Amino acid sequence: MSSKKAIVIGAGVGGIATAIRLQLQGFNVQVFEKNDYPGGKLTHFEIDGFKFDAGPSLFTSPRLIEELFALAKEPIAPYFSYEKLEVACTYFYEDGVRIKAFTDSEAFAKELLEKTDEPSENISRYLHRASLAYRNIANIFLSYSLHTVQTLTKAPIFKAISNFKWAYLFKSLNDYNQSSFKSPKLVQLFNRFATYNGSNPYQAPAMLSLIAHLEHNEGAHYPKGGMISITNALYRLALKTGVEFSLGQSVKQIVVENDRVKGVLVNEVFHQAHVVVSNMDVYFTYKQLLNNNIKAAQVKKQERSSSALIFYWGMNKSFPALGLHNIFFSKDYRAEFEAIFHTGLPYADPTVYVNITDKMEPGAHAPLGKENWFVMINVPANTGQDWAALEQFYRQAIIQKLNRVLGDQVESYITVSEVLSPVTIESKTASYMGSLYGTSSNSRMSAFMRHPNYSKAIDGLYFVGGSVHPGGGIPLCLSGAAIVSDLVQNKYKTHISPNNSVHEKN
Ligand SMILES: Cc1cc2nc3c(=O)[nH]c(=O)nc-3n(C[C@H](O)[C@H](O)[C@H](O)COP(=O)(O)OP(=O)(O)OC[C@H]3O[C@@H](n4cnc5c(N)ncnc54)[C@H](O)[C@@H]3O)c2cc1C
């Protein structure tokens, strides 16, 4: 019997959630984070009274956060609260049509009938199928490691097979949506869900149709205080459970002896650990921390998800036509994705996403009467493009589009401006090529090809976060933390004992 130590490399949402779970198992957990703040991509900043969430803006599956508090037996209310949105997103089309995506399914179906003539039964059939696929098929991917025998014995595989449709693998999301809806506007609206993990709806399998379930059956939510409150809540919970954070400390090497992890090197100092979990992008983990170019090259073979160009604008005016989440669709969606994933050339009419958290808490995120705009377009991952030139090009394209659709002169209200590009996404969070969600889901095998949550070659080494199974996005990173925790628990008979010790099984 001995007291065991776990080290987590990186305080992204997946890293913090894993730290909480391992600490609750009885490990002494230390998190090393290279930035002097926790959260990784899930962070924020403020300029002249305008507060911006820097990365994620859409919050689904709050139960995954509630689960962590329940596990820690800590009341969530003093840390975190959220509300369900009435409208998940407002969609603007160039021909003047505006669709409000109500989270109430009847209201949504009514809106679609009015605006697009789409029969309501098409919507309810689609969302019902998405719900079945999510509950019976996706849950296997989200709750289990796909790479262990236990998955075959424990996971409800039979239920998954009985709900499986060949179309989910052999049709693209776009083809599936075209066969589900009459209205091209709806096909485009539901195609957009492929971008939730940085993929191309014209290539990615129809299985991604289940993402609509999260927003339209479970609901989209808003965390009070903005997305940064997720990081703050998890960070505080981790501290409360006893996790130690070493911020501003970059891990330089994972030390391995006889195919077993021994600890990590930080500032030339060795820190011993029985378990090491890397929340760093798996490509950089192999390349920089393990000096394993062969494994890094294998990871590199898989296509990256798309990246983003984001303009943070403090606006000197409020825009009543806009809500929390707004999408201004491109005229030719197929051509837009062709540019992002194939030609790599700038696309003149990008789909523009505008997120304004001040709409939810007026005056709290921007001075009264003003707004904090997070303006994002999807772009290719970084392969050395001239981002300074592209930034200028897209700034103009975005402004022209917003002016056209809103009938205004938006540039005249921009008082504060900041930009995030694939290059700065990579440098700030060590995400290979600045991709937002690790590898893309463009191939039908992608879900099976992501790196497992453990190392097959190095005992005691685990992986969590957007670049490994089950993938990117906050809910998936939180699910990944639960998978890692289960894998560790299976290997070590871990439980909290009076002297905080952990027993090894084998
Ligand atoms: C612009 C943008 C928009 C997004 N929109 C959404 C959205 O709306 N909804 C959603 O669910 N998801 C969204 N995502 C994706 C989501 O943010 C990520 O999938 C998720 O936050 C990734 O978490 P992670 O656990 O992989 O860690 P990351 O956030 O990638 O953090 C990894 C951490 O590891 C640290 N690190 C790296 N190397 C080292 C080292 N050697 N030593 C110590 N520390 C190290 C980094 O500094 C970083 O803090 C978006 C992402 C971006 C960038």
The ligand as a MOL file (V3000), in Angstrom:
LIG
                    3D

  0  0  0     0  0            999 V3000
M  V30 BEGIN CTAB
M  V30 COUNTS 53 58 0 0 0
M  V30 BEGIN ATOM
M  V30 1 C -12.1710 29.5730 -31.2520 0
M  V30 2 C -12.7170 28.3060 -30.6830 0
M  V30 3 C -14.0790 28.0890 -30.6460 0
M  V30 4 C -14.5890 26.9070 -30.1040 0
M  V30 5 N -15.9480 26.7600 -29.9840 0
M  V30 6 C -16.4310 25.7370 -29.2410 0
M  V30 7 C -17.7930 25.7240 -28.8190 0
M  V30 8 O -18.5620 26.6430 -29.1280 0
M  V30 9 N -18.2420 24.6770 -28.0590 0
M  V30 10 C -17.3930 23.6750 -27.6740 0
M  V30 11 O -17.8450 22.7450 -26.9740 0
M  V30 12 N -16.0920 23.6650 -28.0420 0
M  V30 13 C -15.5850 24.6830 -28.7890 0
M  V30 14 N -14.2590 24.7370 -29.0900 0
M  V30 15 C -13.4060 23.5840 -28.7890 0
M  V30 16 C -13.0350 23.5230 -27.3020 0
M  V30 17 O -12.5700 24.7800 -26.8830 0
M  V30 18 C -11.9330 22.5210 -27.1190 0
M  V30 19 O -12.2580 21.2650 -27.7080 0
M  V30 20 C -11.6320 22.2750 -25.6400 0
M  V30 21 O -11.6480 23.4640 -24.8870 0
M  V30 22 C -10.2680 21.6290 -25.5960 0
M  V30 23 O -9.9450 21.2810 -24.2850 0
M  V30 24 P -8.7120 20.3800 -23.9850 0
M  V30 25 O -9.0050 19.6550 -22.7220 0
M  V30 26 O -8.3540 19.5640 -25.1750 0
M  V30 27 O -7.5180 21.3920 -23.6710 0
M  V30 28 P -6.9680 22.7070 -24.3860 0
M  V30 29 O -7.9380 23.8010 -24.2380 0
M  V30 30 O -6.4460 22.4130 -25.7390 0
M  V30 31 O -5.7610 23.0270 -23.3940 0
M  V30 32 C -4.5780 22.2880 -23.3550 0
M  V30 33 C -3.7260 22.9320 -22.2890 0
M  V30 34 O -2.4690 22.2590 -22.2230 0
M  V30 35 C -1.4820 23.2430 -21.9630 0
M  V30 36 N -0.1780 22.7030 -22.3560 0
M  V30 37 C 0.2080 22.3640 -23.6110 0
M  V30 38 N 1.4810 21.9230 -23.5880 0
M  V30 39 C 1.8780 21.9520 -22.2850 0
M  V30 40 C 3.1040 21.5990 -21.6270 0
M  V30 41 N 4.1530 21.1040 -22.2760 0
M  V30 42 N 3.1600 21.7580 -20.2830 0
M  V30 43 C 2.1010 22.2430 -19.5820 0
M  V30 44 N 0.9380 22.6090 -20.1720 0
M  V30 45 C 0.8310 22.4510 -21.5010 0
M  V30 46 C -1.9180 24.4110 -22.8190 0
M  V30 47 O -1.3220 25.6190 -22.4230 0
M  V30 48 C -3.4180 24.3920 -22.5980 0
M  V30 49 O -3.7920 25.1830 -21.5000 0
M  V30 50 C -13.7110 25.9060 -29.6440 0
M  V30 51 C -12.3260 26.1140 -29.7030 0
M  V30 52 C -11.8210 27.3180 -30.1760 0
M  V30 53 C -10.3240 27.5490 -30.1880 0
M  V30 END ATOM
M  V30 BEGIN BOND
M  V30 1 1 1 2
M  V30 2 1 2 3
M  V30 3 2 2 52
M  V30 4 2 3 4
M  V30 5 1 4 5
M  V30 6 1 4 50
M  V30 7 2 5 6
M  V30 8 1 6 7
M  V30 9 1 6 13
M  V30 10 2 7 8
M  V30 11 1 7 9
M  V30 12 1 9 10
M  V30 13 2 10 11
M  V30 14 1 10 12
M  V30 15 2 12 13
M  V30 16 1 13 14
M  V30 17 1 14 15
M  V30 18 1 14 50
M  V30 19 1 15 16
M  V30 20 1 16 17
M  V30 21 1 16 18
M  V30 22 1 18 19
M  V30 23 1 18 20
M  V30 24 1 20 21
M  V30 25 1 20 22
M  V30 26 1 22 23
M  V30 27 1 23 24
M  V30 28 2 24 25
M  V30 29 1 24 26
M  V30 30 1 24 27
M  V30 31 1 27 28
M  V30 32 2 28 29
M  V30 33 1 28 30
M  V30 34 1 28 31
M  V30 35 1 31 32
M  V30 36 1 32 33
M  V30 37 1 33 34
M  V30 38 1 33 48
M  V30 39 1 34 35
M  V30 40 1 35 36
M  V30 41 1 35 46
M  V30 42 1 36 37
M  V30 43 1 36 45
M  V30 44 2 37 38
M  V30 45 1 38 39
M  V30 46 1 39 40
M  V30 47 2 39 45
M  V30 48 1 40 41
M  V30 49 2 40 42
M  V30 50 1 42 43
M  V30 51 2 43 44
M  V30 52 1 44 45
M  V30 53 1 46 47
M  V30 54 1 46 48
M  V30 55 1 48 49
M  V30 56 2 50 51
M  V30 57 1 51 52
M  V30 58 1 52 53
M  V30 END BOND
M  V30 END CTAB
M  END
